[in-house]
Amino acid sequence: MRDSRSVRIILKDQAKVEFEELNRIVGEQQAKGETNSEEMQILKSIKQKSEILKINPTYGDKIPHKQIPRTLNVSNLFRVELTNYWRMIYTLDGNNIEVIAFILYIFDHPTYNKLFGYRKR
């Protein structure tokens, strides 16, 4: 049975800053006539994945509780892979009426690895 609660997407802190920066860069690129830059691809990917999250908030890969960085102070965390090896991580909260997906970070793969303490081999 499908959950009938509405889903709201909220960009928080770093994710909001990164999204706004990508929007700014893409706007400048479009003004110059560019049609397919890396930033455009990433922004499109973020928008597509956000629409998927509105339909299925648990779409992303669930990160095991023991791997969640303590600095995030969340009880659940999900990862969505974006184009060009970028990542988007989010947490879910809600009540009987709605589910809220708080997007915490949008970043490239090396920054993702650093946050989670992964090392190069």
C-alpha positions as CSV (number, residue, x, y, z in Angstrom):
1,M,0.0,0.0,0.0
2,R,1.4,3.4,-1.0
3,D,1.9,6.0,1.8
4,S,-0.6,8.8,1.2
5,R,1.3,11.5,3.0
6,S,2.6,14.4,0.9
7,V,6.4,14.7,0.6
8,R,8.2,18.0,0.9
9,I,11.8,18.6,-0.2
10,I,13.9,21.1,1.7
11,L,17.4,22.1,0.9
12,K,19.5,22.8,4.0
13,D,22.7,24.6,4.7
14,Q,25.5,23.3,2.3
15,A,23.0,21.7,-0.1
16,K,21.1,25.0,-0.5
17,V,24.3,27.0,-1.1
18,E,25.6,24.4,-3.7
19,F,22.2,24.4,-5.5
20,E,22.1,28.2,-5.6
21,E,25.7,28.3,-6.9
22,L,25.0,25.7,-9.6
23,N,21.9,27.7,-10.6
24,R,24.0,30.9,-10.9
25,I,26.7,29.2,-12.9
26,V,24.2,27.5,-15.3
27,G,22.4,30.9,-15.7
28,E,25.7,32.5,-16.8
29,Q,26.5,29.6,-19.1
30,Q,23.0,29.7,-20.8
31,A,23.5,33.5,-21.3
32,K,26.7,32.7,-23.2
33,G,24.8,30.1,-25.3
34,E,26.2,26.9,-23.7
35,T,23.8,24.0,-23.8
36,N,25.4,21.0,-22.1
37,S,28.0,21.8,-19.4
38,E,28.9,19.6,-16.4
39,E,27.1,22.0,-14.1
40,M,24.0,21.8,-16.3
41,Q,24.1,18.0,-16.1
42,I,24.5,18.0,-12.3
43,L,21.7,20.6,-11.8
44,K,19.4,18.5,-14.1
45,S,20.3,15.4,-12.1
46,I,19.5,17.1,-8.8
47,K,16.1,18.2,-10.1
48,Q,15.3,14.8,-11.5
49,K,16.2,13.0,-8.3
50,S,14.2,15.5,-6.2
51,E,11.1,14.7,-8.2
52,I,11.7,11.0,-7.6
53,L,12.0,11.6,-3.9
54,K,8.6,13.4,-3.9
55,I,7.1,10.1,-5.2
56,N,9.3,7.7,-3.2
57,P,11.2,9.3,-0.3
58,T,13.2,6.2,0.5
59,Y,14.5,6.0,-3.1
60,G,18.1,6.5,-2.1
61,D,20.5,4.0,-0.6
62,K,20.1,3.8,3.1
63,I,23.4,4.5,4.9
64,P,23.9,2.1,7.9
65,H,23.5,3.9,11.2
66,K,27.0,3.1,12.3
67,Q,28.4,4.8,9.2
68,I,26.5,8.1,9.7
69,P,29.0,10.8,10.7
70,R,28.2,11.9,14.2
71,T,28.5,15.6,13.1
72,L,25.3,15.3,11.1
73,N,23.2,14.5,14.3
74,V,20.5,12.6,12.3
75,S,18.9,9.2,13.0
76,N,18.6,8.2,9.3
77,L,20.5,9.0,6.2
78,F,20.1,8.2,2.5
79,R,22.4,8.6,-0.5
80,V,21.5,9.3,-4.0
81,E,24.0,9.1,-6.8
82,L,24.0,12.0,-9.3
83,T,25.6,12.4,-12.6
84,N,29.4,12.9,-12.9
85,Y,30.0,11.0,-9.6
86,W,28.3,13.6,-7.5
87,R,26.3,12.6,-4.4
88,M,23.2,14.0,-2.6
89,I,22.6,12.9,1.0
90,Y,19.3,13.5,2.8
91,T,17.5,12.6,6.0
92,L,13.7,12.0,6.4
93,D,11.5,13.4,9.1
94,G,7.7,13.8,9.3
95,N,4.4,13.2,11.0
96,N,1.0,11.7,10.1
97,I,0.4,14.4,7.5
98,E,3.6,14.7,5.6
99,V,7.1,13.4,5.0
100,I,10.0,15.9,4.8
101,A,13.2,15.1,3.0
102,F,15.9,17.4,4.2
103,I,18.7,17.4,1.6
104,L,21.8,18.0,3.7
105,Y,24.7,17.9,1.1
106,I,25.2,18.0,-2.6
107,F,28.8,17.3,-3.4
108,D,31.4,15.7,-5.6
109,H,32.8,12.2,-4.8
110,P,36.1,13.2,-3.1
111,T,34.2,15.5,-0.7
112,Y,31.7,12.7,0.0
113,N,34.6,10.3,0.7
114,K,36.1,12.9,3.1
115,L,32.9,13.4,5.1
116,F,32.4,9.6,5.5
117,G,36.1,8.9,6.2
118,Y,36.8,6.8,3.2
119,R,40.4,6.7,2.0
120,K,42.0,6.0,-1.3
121,R,43.6,2.6,-1.6
